[in-house]
Amino acid sequence: MNTGRQSHTASTLANGSVLVAAGYYNGIITSAELYNPLTGTWTTTGSMSVARQYHIASMLANGSVLVTGGNAGGSINSAELYNPSTGNWTTTGNMNAARCFHTASILANGKVLATAGLLGSSTALNSAELYNPSTGTWIATGSMNTARYYHTATTLANGSILVAGGSSGSVSLNSAELYNPLAGTWTTTGSMNAARQYQTASILVNGLVLVTGGNSGATTVNSAELYNPLTGTWTTTGSMSVARYYHTASTLANGLVLVTGGYNSGGNYFNSAELYNPSTGTWTSTANMNAARESHTVSILTNGKVLVAGGGNSGPGELNSAELY
């Protein structure tokens, strides 16, 4: 990349290019750039109007990219849209609440659900709101039962949104809840076996949700578990070979889940990667990345390859390197 960065976002555009936006490089930045899978090169594109990290990027049905919230020296409520046709950003309606470390999910009706997050330096939110791409405005929807940040949100086959884990500001959480888009309400569902924050959640081909790793208080975990939407319960599955958080997890075309990099509470950065096989419930190591990295992004390209970009480690700090799996 032209700029090293971590805590950024990466979005795969309709034309197959990957948009990387903002993040942190010797400070919070506004810059954005595009990866061209055909040439393997990066080009700069329009910068955002607001510098931000720990924000969320959502791919809208019209091909635009919606970026929400994040941290700019404090939580922010601003949102903006990237237009791939022009390479420019335009501001859109502000969220009702400033939030970072939140989640954003595309609903079946095209609206975007923003959930919870961190307000300021220590206040966990339980509020949720909906963005309407047609009007560029946000409206409040039902609040979650538990305030949280560092959580995950997964869209289930039935259109519901599963939110799991995270932090309440004082403890790691094992609770989970479901958002019903038709009713605009939340209901509790089965709790995870392990409390965790900074974990990943991946939807599998069989409809189950795989949650991996994370941090539970002062301990980094290597455990993984599966959520069954039909029963609302969690079951443990094979553990990763490495305990990690700030890692990534991607469901590949062959149904396997690729986990890359991360960090642990001992201060170690990882270049290791491993694959989860849903058929056996086991993990196998795969080739190491060329650089150890955490807070990086991973994008599945149209040719099936996996693009890893940026992140941070203890050596050079923010990385501008990218690699393909």
C-alpha positions as CSV (number, residue, x, y, z in Angstrom):
1,M,0.0,0.0,0.0
2,N,1.0,3.6,-0.4
3,T,0.4,4.2,3.3
4,G,1.0,1.9,6.3
5,R,-2.1,1.5,8.4
6,Q,-3.9,-0.5,11.0
7,S,-7.5,-0.4,12.5
8,H,-8.6,0.4,8.9
9,T,-11.4,-1.1,6.8
10,A,-11.4,-3.0,3.6
11,S,-14.4,-3.4,1.2
12,T,-14.6,-5.4,-2.0
13,L,-16.3,-3.3,-4.7
14,A,-18.5,-4.5,-7.5
15,N,-15.7,-4.3,-10.0
16,G,-13.5,-6.6,-7.8
17,S,-11.2,-3.8,-6.5
18,V,-10.6,-3.5,-2.8
19,L,-11.1,-0.2,-1.1
20,V,-8.9,0.3,2.0
21,A,-9.9,3.4,4.1
22,A,-8.5,5.4,7.0
23,G,-7.0,3.8,10.1
24,Y,-3.9,4.7,12.1
25,Y,-0.4,5.7,10.8
26,N,1.5,7.9,13.2
27,G,-1.9,9.3,14.0
28,I,-5.4,8.9,12.8
29,I,-5.7,9.3,9.0
30,T,-8.2,10.1,6.2
31,S,-6.5,8.5,3.2
32,A,-7.9,5.7,1.1
33,E,-6.6,3.5,-1.7
34,L,-7.7,0.9,-4.1
35,Y,-6.1,-2.6,-4.8
36,N,-6.5,-3.8,-8.4
37,P,-6.4,-7.7,-8.4
38,L,-5.6,-7.8,-12.1
39,T,-2.4,-5.8,-11.7
40,G,-1.6,-6.4,-8.1
41,T,-1.1,-2.6,-7.5
42,W,-2.5,0.1,-5.3
43,T,-3.6,3.6,-6.3
44,T,-4.7,6.4,-4.1
45,T,-8.4,7.5,-4.2
46,G,-10.3,10.3,-2.5
47,S,-9.7,10.9,1.2
48,M,-12.5,10.8,3.7
49,S,-13.7,14.1,5.3
50,V,-13.0,12.8,8.8
51,A,-10.0,11.0,10.1
52,R,-11.1,7.8,11.9
53,Q,-10.0,4.4,13.1
54,Y,-12.1,1.5,14.6
55,H,-14.9,2.5,12.2
56,I,-17.1,0.2,10.1
57,A,-17.5,0.0,6.4
58,S,-20.6,-1.5,4.8
59,M,-21.2,-2.3,1.1
60,L,-24.6,-1.0,0.0
61,A,-26.8,-2.5,-2.7
62,N,-26.2,0.5,-4.9
63,G,-22.4,-0.2,-4.9
64,S,-21.5,2.7,-2.6
65,V,-19.6,2.1,0.6
66,L,-21.0,3.5,3.9
67,V,-18.5,4.2,6.7
68,T,-19.8,4.8,10.1
69,G,-18.4,6.1,13.4
70,G,-15.1,5.2,14.7
71,N,-12.5,7.0,16.9
72,A,-11.0,10.4,16.0
73,G,-9.5,11.2,19.4
74,G,-12.9,10.2,20.8
75,S,-16.0,8.4,19.5
76,I,-17.7,10.1,16.6
77,N,-21.2,9.9,15.1
78,S,-20.4,11.0,11.5
79,A,-20.9,8.8,8.4
80,E,-19.9,9.2,4.8
81,L,-20.3,7.4,1.5
82,Y,-17.7,6.4,-1.1
83,N,-18.8,6.5,-4.7
84,P,-16.7,4.0,-6.8
85,S,-17.6,5.8,-10.0
86,T,-16.1,9.1,-8.9
87,G,-13.6,8.0,-6.3
88,N,-15.0,10.6,-3.9
89,W,-16.6,10.7,-0.5
90,T,-19.7,12.6,0.5
91,T,-21.1,13.1,4.0
92,T,-24.4,11.5,4.9
93,G,-26.6,11.7,7.9
94,N,-25.0,11.4,11.3
95,M,-25.8,8.5,13.6
96,N,-27.9,9.4,16.7
97,A,-25.0,8.2,18.9
98,A,-21.3,8.6,18.6
99,R,-19.8,5.1,18.7
100,C,-16.7,3.1,17.9
101,F,-16.0,-0.6,18.3
102,H,-19.6,-1.1,17.1
103,T,-20.9,-3.3,14.4
104,A,-22.9,-2.7,11.2
105,S,-25.0,-5.2,9.4
106,I,-26.8,-5.1,6.0
107,L,-30.4,-6.2,6.4
108,A,-32.5,-7.9,3.7
109,N,-34.4,-4.7,3.1
110,G,-31.1,-2.8,2.3
111,K,-31.0,-0.8,5.5
112,V,-27.9,-0.9,7.8
113,L,-28.2,-1.8,11.4
114,A,-25.6,-0.2,13.7
115,T,-25.3,-1.8,17.1
116,A,-23.9,-0.8,20.5
117,G,-20.2,0.3,20.7
118,L,-18.1,2.5,22.9
119,L,-19.0,6.1,23.7
120,G,-16.1,8.1,25.0
121,S,-13.5,6.1,26.8
122,S,-15.5,3.8,29.0
123,T,-19.2,3.9,28.3
124,A,-20.7,0.8,26.7
125,L,-23.8,1.4,24.6
126,N,-26.9,-0.8,24.2
127,S,-28.6,1.4,21.6
128,A,-29.1,0.4,17.9
129,E,-30.1,2.4,14.9
130,L,-31.0,2.0,11.2
131,Y,-29.6,3.8,8.2
132,N,-31.9,4.2,5.2
133,P,-29.8,4.6,2.0
134,S,-32.8,6.1,0.2
135,T,-33.0,9.0,2.6
136,G,-29.5,9.1,4.1
137,T,-31.0,9.3,7.6
138,W,-30.8,7.3,10.8
139,I,-33.7,6.2,13.1
140,A,-33.5,4.5,16.4
141,T,-34.6,0.9,16.7
142,G,-34.9,-1.4,19.7
143,S,-32.1,-1.4,22.2
144,M,-30.1,-4.5,23.1
145,N,-30.6,-6.2,26.4
146,T,-26.9,-5.7,27.2
147,A,-24.6,-2.8,26.6
148,R,-21.4,-4.0,24.8
149,Y,-18.5,-3.2,22.5
150,Y,-15.7,-5.4,20.9
151,H,-18.6,-7.7,20.0
152,T,-19.5,-9.5,16.8
153,A,-22.6,-9.3,14.6
154,T,-23.6,-12.1,12.2
155,T,-26.4,-12.2,9.7
156,L,-28.2,-15.5,9.9
157,A,-30.0,-17.3,7.0
158,N,-33.4,-16.2,8.3
159,G,-32.4,-12.5,8.3
160,S,-31.9,-12.2,12.0
161,I,-28.7,-10.6,13.4
162,L,-26.8,-12.5,16.1
163,V,-24.8,-10.3,18.4
164,A,-22.4,-12.1,20.7
165,G,-19.8,-11.4,23.4
166,G,-17.8,-8.3,23.8
167,S,-17.1,-6.1,26.8
168,S,-19.4,-4.2,29.1
169,G,-16.6,-1.9,30.1
170,S,-15.7,-4.0,33.2
171,V,-16.0,-7.6,32.2
172,S,-15.9,-9.8,29.1
173,L,-19.3,-11.1,28.1
174,N,-20.6,-14.5,27.0
175,S,-24.1,-13.4,26.4
176,A,-25.8,-13.3,23.0
177,E,-28.9,-11.8,21.5
178,L,-30.9,-11.7,18.3
179,Y,-32.3,-8.8,16.4
180,N,-35.6,-9.3,14.5
181,P,-35.7,-6.9,11.6
182,L,-39.4,-7.3,11.1
183,A,-40.2,-6.4,14.8
184,G,-37.2,-4.1,15.5
185,T,-36.7,-5.9,18.8
186,W,-34.0,-8.0,20.5
187,T,-34.4,-11.3,22.4
188,T,-31.7,-13.1,24.4
189,T,-30.5,-16.4,23.1
190,G,-28.1,-19.0,24.4
191,S,-24.9,-17.8,26.0
192,M,-21.5,-18.8,24.7
193,N,-19.5,-21.3,26.8
194,A,-16.6,-18.8,27.1
195,A,-16.8,-15.0,27.8
196,R,-14.8,-13.3,25.1
197,Q,-14.1,-9.9,23.4
198,Y,-12.2,-9.1,20.2
199,Q,-13.3,-12.5,18.8
200,T,-14.3,-13.3,15.3
201,A,-17.6,-14.8,14.0
202,S,-18.0,-16.5,10.7
203,I,-21.2,-17.9,9.0
204,L,-20.6,-21.4,7.8
205,V,-22.1,-23.1,4.7
206,N,-24.3,-25.2,7.0
207,G,-25.8,-22.1,8.6
208,L,-23.9,-22.5,11.9
209,V,-21.9,-19.6,13.3
210,L,-18.2,-20.2,14.2
211,V,-16.8,-18.0,16.9
212,T,-13.0,-18.1,17.4
213,G,-10.5,-16.8,19.9
214,G,-10.7,-13.5,21.7
215,N,-9.7,-12.1,25.0
216,S,-11.4,-12.9,28.3
217,G,-10.2,-10.5,30.9
218,A,-6.4,-10.9,31.0
219,T,-6.4,-14.2,29.2
220,T,-6.3,-14.8,25.5
221,V,-8.2,-17.9,24.4
222,N,-7.8,-20.4,21.6
223,S,-11.2,-22.0,22.0
224,A,-13.9,-22.0,19.4
225,E,-17.6,-22.7,19.5
226,L,-20.6,-23.0,17.2
227,Y,-24.0,-21.4,17.4
228,N,-27.0,-23.3,16.0
229,P,-29.8,-20.9,15.0
230,L,-32.3,-23.8,15.1
231,T,-31.7,-24.5,18.7
232,G,-30.3,-21.2,20.0
233,T,-27.5,-23.0,21.7
234,W,-23.7,-23.1,21.5
235,T,-21.4,-26.1,21.4
236,T,-17.6,-26.2,21.7
237,T,-15.6,-27.3,18.7
238,G,-11.9,-27.9,18.1
239,S,-9.6,-25.3,19.6
240,M,-7.1,-23.3,17.5
241,S,-3.4,-24.1,17.9
242,V,-2.7,-20.5,18.8
243,A,-4.6,-18.3,21.3
244,R,-5.2,-15.0,19.6
245,Y,-7.3,-11.8,19.3
246,Y,-7.3,-8.9,16.9
247,H,-7.1,-11.7,14.3
248,T,-9.3,-12.2,11.2
249,A,-11.5,-15.1,10.1
250,S,-12.7,-15.7,6.5
251,T,-15.0,-18.3,5.1
252,L,-13.4,-19.6,1.9
253,A,-15.2,-20.8,-1.3
254,N,-14.4,-24.4,-0.2
255,G,-16.2,-23.9,3.1
256,L,-13.1,-23.9,5.2
257,V,-12.5,-20.9,7.6
258,L,-9.1,-19.2,7.4
259,V,-7.8,-17.5,10.5
260,T,-4.8,-15.2,10.2
261,G,-2.5,-13.3,12.5
262,G,-3.5,-11.6,15.7
263,Y,-2.0,-10.8,19.1
264,N,-2.1,-12.2,22.6
265,S,-2.0,-10.9,26.1
266,G,1.7,-11.8,26.4
267,G,2.5,-9.1,23.8
268,N,3.2,-11.5,20.9
269,Y,2.2,-10.8,17.3
270,F,1.5,-13.7,15.0
271,N,2.2,-14.5,11.4
272,S,0.6,-17.9,11.7
273,A,-2.6,-19.0,10.0
274,E,-4.8,-22.0,10.4
275,L,-7.9,-23.6,8.7
276,Y,-11.1,-24.8,10.3
277,N,-12.9,-27.7,8.7
278,P,-16.6,-27.7,9.5
279,S,-16.9,-31.4,8.5
280,T,-14.5,-32.6,11.2
281,G,-14.6,-29.7,13.7
282,T,-10.8,-29.6,13.6
283,W,-8.0,-27.0,12.8
284,T,-4.9,-27.5,10.7
285,S,-2.0,-25.2,10.3
286,T,-1.4,-23.6,6.9
287,A,1.4,-21.5,5.5
288,N,2.6,-18.6,7.7
289,M,2.1,-15.0,6.4
290,N,5.3,-13.2,5.5
291,A,4.7,-10.6,8.3
292,A,3.3,-10.9,11.8
293,R,0.3,-8.6,12.0
294,E,-2.8,-7.7,14.0
295,S,-5.6,-5.2,13.4
296,H,-5.2,-6.0,9.7
297,T,-7.9,-6.6,7.1
298,V,-8.7,-9.6,4.9
299,S,-10.6,-9.6,1.7
300,I,-11.8,-12.5,-0.5
301,L,-11.1,-11.7,-4.1
302,T,-13.2,-12.7,-7.1
303,N,-10.5,-15.2,-8.1
304,G,-10.7,-16.9,-4.8
305,K,-7.5,-15.6,-3.4
306,V,-7.3,-13.9,0.0
307,L,-5.8,-10.4,0.3
308,V,-4.3,-9.5,3.6
309,A,-3.4,-5.8,4.0
310,G,-1.8,-3.6,6.6
311,G,-2.0,-4.1,10.4
312,G,0.5,-3.6,13.1
313,N,3.4,-5.4,14.9
314,S,6.1,-4.6,17.3
315,G,8.8,-4.1,14.6
316,P,8.0,-1.3,12.1
317,G,4.6,-0.5,13.7
318,E,2.0,0.2,11.1
319,L,2.5,-2.0,8.0
320,N,2.0,-1.0,4.4
321,S,2.6,-4.6,3.2
322,A,0.0,-6.8,1.6
323,E,0.1,-10.5,0.7
324,L,-2.0,-13.1,-1.1
325,Y,-3.1,-16.5,0.2
